[in-house]
Amino acid sequence: VRSANTPMDKANPWGKDRPGKDVELHLYRSMIRSLMYLTASRPDIMFDVCACARYQVTPKECHLHAVKRIFR
């Protein structure tokens, strides 16, 4: 696995009305929770984590991919 240059992919914008498969809610929320904890030591990912946290009600696959990219 190689690391990402930037936490968010600027080439693939996503919004709340974007079509896609739903993902497991508990998995997505636990990943967001871990990232929120990491923002204490990594303030450079704060904006991206907050952007992903907005979609905790109905996360799609594109949101999950964005969260995984932040972990890289």
TIROZA-302895 format. One line per field, with one value per residue: residue in three letters; x, y, z of N, C-alpha, C in turn. Coordinates in steps of 0.1 Angstrom, whole numbers. Layout:
% TIROZA-302895
res <- [ALA, ...] $
n.c1 <- [X, ...] $
n.c2 <- [Y, ...] $
n.c3 <- [Z, ...] $
ca.c1 <- [X, ...] $
ca.c2 <- [Y, ...] $
ca.c3 <- [Z, ...] $
c.c1 <- [X, ...] $
c.c2 <- [Y, ...] $
c.c3 <- [Z, ...] $
END
This chain:
% TIROZA-302895
res <- [VAL, ARG, SER, ALA, ASN, THR, PRO, MET, ASP, LYS, ALA, ASN, PRO, TRP, GLY, LYS, ASP, ARG, PRO, GLY, LYS, ASP, VAL, GLU, LEU, HIS, LEU, TYR, ARG, SER, MET, ILE, ARG, SER, LEU, MET, TYR, LEU, THR, ALA, SER, ARG, PRO, ASP, ILE, MET, PHE, ASP, VAL, CYS, ALA, CYS, ALA, ARG, TYR, GLN, VAL, THR, PRO, LYS, GLU, CYS, HIS, LEU, HIS, ALA, VAL, LYS, ARG, ILE, PHE, ARG] $
n.c1 <- [8, 7, 14, -8, -5, -21, -47, -74, -90, -89, -98, -120, -148, -175, -209, -238, -259, -250, -251, -247, -235, -247, -228, -216, -229, -219, -192, -182, -187, -171, -146, -145, -145, -120, -104, -110, -99, -72, -68, -59, -32, -25, -32, -34, -52, -77, -97, -105, -113, -135, -151, -158, -171, -196, -212, -223, -248, -260, -237, -220, -202, -183, -177, -166, -143, -130, -125, -108, -86, -77, -67, -44] $
n.c2 <- [-12, 21, 54, 83, 114, 136, 141, 142, 134, 155, 152, 136, 147, 146, 144, 146, 136, 118, 90, 55, 25, 17, 18, -1, 12, 13, 6, 28, 49, 42, 44, 71, 81, 72, 87, 113, 112, 111, 136, 153, 150, 153, 179, 186, 170, 177, 193, 175, 152, 163, 170, 144, 135, 147, 130, 109, 98, 87, 71, 65, 44, 60, 78, 62, 54, 78, 82, 60, 69, 90, 77, 66] $
n.c3 <- [0, -9, 2, 2, -15, -9, 15, 5, -25, -52, -77, -78, -69, -44, -33, -12, -25, -44, -64, -54, -38, -5, 26, 54, 83, 110, 106, 91, 108, 130, 118, 112, 139, 148, 132, 140, 165, 158, 148, 168, 169, 143, 128, 101, 87, 95, 82, 61, 75, 89, 67, 57, 79, 78, 63, 78, 82, 59, 44, 14, -10, -21, -1, 18, 5, 4, 32, 37, 21, 36, 58, 46] $
ca.c1 <- [0, 14, 7, -14, 1, -30, -58, -86, -88, -95, -103, -133, -157, -187, -219, -247, -269, -243, -255, -237, -239, -245, -218, -220, -229, -210, -178, -179, -186, -159, -134, -145, -142, -106, -97, -112, -89, -59, -67, -52, -18, -24, -42, -35, -63, -89, -107, -109, -121, -148, -159, -163, -180, -209, -220, -224, -261, -261, -225, -219, -189, -173, -173, -157, -130, -123, -120, -96, -75, -71, -58, -31] $
ca.c2 <- [0, 33, 65, 93, 127, 145, 134, 142, 134, 166, 148, 130, 154, 138, 151, 137, 130, 110, 76, 45, 15, 21, 10, -4, 24, 11, 6, 41, 58, 39, 49, 86, 83, 70, 98, 124, 111, 114, 151, 159, 150, 156, 189, 188, 162, 182, 196, 163, 144, 170, 168, 130, 133, 152, 120, 97, 93, 77, 71, 57, 38, 70, 84, 52, 54, 90, 79, 52, 77, 98, 68, 63] $
ca.c3 <- [0, -10, 9, -7, -14, -3, 22, -3, -40, -58, -90, -76, -59, -41, -25, -5, -35, -53, -63, -51, -28, 9, 33, 68, 91, 121, 101, 87, 120, 138, 111, 115, 153, 149, 125, 149, 176, 152, 145, 179, 166, 129, 124, 86, 82, 102, 72, 54, 84, 91, 54, 57, 90, 74, 56, 87, 82, 47, 37, 2, -12, -24, 11, 24, -2, 9, 45, 36, 16, 47, 66, 40] $
c.c1 <- [9, 6, 2, -7, -8, -41, -70, -82, -96, -102, -117, -142, -169, -196, -228, -257, -263, -248, -244, -242, -237, -235, -223, -218, -219, -195, -174, -178, -174, -146, -133, -141, -126, -98, -99, -102, -75, -57, -60, -37, -15, -34, -43, -46, -76, -100, -113, -117, -135, -157, -165, -173, -194, -218, -222, -238, -263, -248, -226, -205, -179, -168, -164, -143, -122, -118, -107, -84, -69, -63, -45, -22] $
c.c2 <- [12, 45, 75, 106, 137, 137, 132, 141, 145, 163, 142, 137, 145, 147, 141, 131, 121, 96, 66, 36, 21, 12, 8, 8, 24, 12, 21, 50, 55, 44, 65, 89, 81, 82, 111, 124, 115, 129, 158, 160, 153, 166, 191, 180, 167, 185, 184, 154, 150, 169, 154, 128, 138, 141, 108, 91, 83, 77, 61, 52, 49, 77, 75, 52, 67, 89, 71, 59, 85, 89, 65, 75] $
c.c3 <- [0, -3, -1, -4, -7, 4, 13, -17, -46, -71, -90, -65, -56, -32, -19, -14, -45, -52, -60, -40, -14, 15, 47, 77, 103, 117, 98, 99, 129, 131, 113, 129, 154, 143, 134, 160, 170, 149, 156, 176, 151, 124, 109, 80, 87, 92, 65, 62, 87, 78, 53, 68, 87, 68, 65, 87, 71, 39, 25, 1, -14, -11, 19, 18, 2, 23, 45, 30, 27, 56, 60, 42] $
END
